[in-house]
Amino acid sequence: MRFLVDAQLPPALATLLREHGHEAEHITDIGPADATDREIWRFALEHDAVIVTKDEDFADMTATGRKAPPVVWIRAGNTRRATLLAWFEPLIEPIIETLGSGDRLIELR
């Protein structure tokens, strides 16, 4: 599965996903960190990628009824990178399973 990690999350999250056998890029790997939500959305659609974000706008965009890439919406508060990665890592396989069942929006708290 291919993931695109949004700018407000650390590049180490993309590294973690790659370590678990997935294609993953941080937004800064493919373009400027200030890419607009629409640009990120378009890239995800064109490259069949799942957006991993803390940005509520992407969750809202999935509700429009238009074609949407899958979105993993992280709702954890601000935390240290190591804490975020330790929290996220055991969720990777359940996320893959949920996406495999056709869910387009996964909200993690």
C-alpha positions as CSV (number, residue, x, y, z in Angstrom):
1,M,0.0,0.0,0.0
2,R,1.2,3.5,-0.7
3,F,1.0,6.3,1.9
4,L,1.6,10.1,1.6
5,V,2.4,11.6,5.0
6,D,1.3,15.3,5.3
7,A,3.6,18.1,6.3
8,Q,2.4,18.5,10.0
9,L,3.6,14.9,10.7
10,P,7.3,13.9,10.9
11,P,9.1,12.3,8.0
12,A,10.0,9.5,10.4
13,L,6.3,8.3,10.1
14,A,6.9,7.6,6.4
15,T,10.1,5.8,7.3
16,L,8.2,3.7,9.8
17,L,5.6,2.7,7.2
18,R,8.4,1.7,4.8
19,E,9.9,-0.4,7.5
20,H,6.6,-2.3,7.7
21,G,6.8,-3.0,3.9
22,H,4.7,-0.2,2.5
23,E,5.5,2.5,0.0
24,A,5.5,5.8,1.9
25,E,6.6,9.3,1.2
26,H,6.5,12.5,3.3
27,I,5.1,15.4,1.4
28,T,8.6,17.0,1.4
29,D,9.9,14.0,-0.6
30,I,7.7,14.9,-3.5
31,G,7.4,18.6,-3.4
32,P,7.3,21.7,-1.2
33,A,6.1,21.4,2.4
34,D,3.6,24.2,1.7
35,A,1.7,22.2,-1.0
36,T,-2.0,23.0,-0.8
37,D,-4.5,20.5,0.4
38,R,-5.9,20.3,-3.2
39,E,-2.4,19.6,-4.6
40,I,-1.9,16.8,-2.0
41,W,-5.4,15.4,-2.7
42,R,-4.7,15.4,-6.5
43,F,-1.3,13.7,-6.0
44,A,-2.9,11.0,-3.8
45,L,-5.6,10.3,-6.4
46,E,-3.1,10.2,-9.3
47,H,-0.7,7.9,-7.4
48,D,-3.3,5.7,-5.6
49,A,-1.9,6.8,-2.2
50,V,-3.5,7.0,1.3
51,I,-3.1,10.4,2.9
52,V,-1.9,10.3,6.5
53,T,-2.7,13.7,8.1
54,K,-3.6,15.6,11.2
55,D,-5.6,18.1,9.0
56,E,-9.3,18.0,9.5
57,D,-9.8,19.5,6.0
58,F,-9.0,16.1,4.4
59,A,-11.6,14.4,6.5
60,D,-14.1,17.0,5.4
61,M,-13.1,16.6,1.8
62,T,-13.9,12.9,1.9
63,A,-17.5,13.7,2.7
64,T,-18.1,15.6,-0.5
65,G,-19.2,12.5,-2.4
66,R,-16.5,13.1,-5.1
67,K,-13.8,10.6,-5.8
68,A,-11.6,10.6,-2.8
69,P,-8.3,9.0,-1.8
70,P,-8.3,7.1,1.5
71,V,-7.4,9.3,4.5
72,V,-5.9,8.3,7.8
73,W,-6.8,11.2,10.1
74,I,-4.6,11.3,13.3
75,R,-6.4,13.2,16.0
76,A,-3.8,12.7,18.7
77,G,-2.6,16.0,20.2
78,N,0.8,17.4,19.9
79,T,3.4,14.9,21.1
80,R,7.0,14.1,20.7
81,R,8.0,12.2,17.6
82,A,9.1,9.1,19.4
83,T,5.8,9.0,21.3
84,L,3.8,9.4,18.1
85,L,5.7,6.6,16.3
86,A,5.4,4.3,19.3
87,W,1.6,5.0,19.4
88,F,1.2,4.6,15.6
89,E,3.2,1.5,15.0
90,P,0.8,-1.1,16.5
91,L,-2.0,0.5,14.5
92,I,-0.4,-0.1,11.1
93,E,-1.8,-3.5,10.5
94,P,-5.3,-2.6,11.7
95,I,-5.2,0.4,9.4
96,I,-4.2,-1.9,6.4
97,E,-7.1,-4.2,7.3
98,T,-9.6,-1.4,7.6
99,L,-8.5,0.1,4.3
100,G,-8.7,-3.3,2.7
101,S,-12.3,-3.6,3.7
102,G,-13.1,-0.4,1.7
103,D,-13.2,2.3,4.4
104,R,-12.1,5.6,3.0
105,L,-11.7,7.5,6.3
106,I,-10.0,6.2,9.3
107,E,-10.0,8.4,12.4
108,L,-7.3,7.6,15.0
109,R,-7.6,9.0,18.5
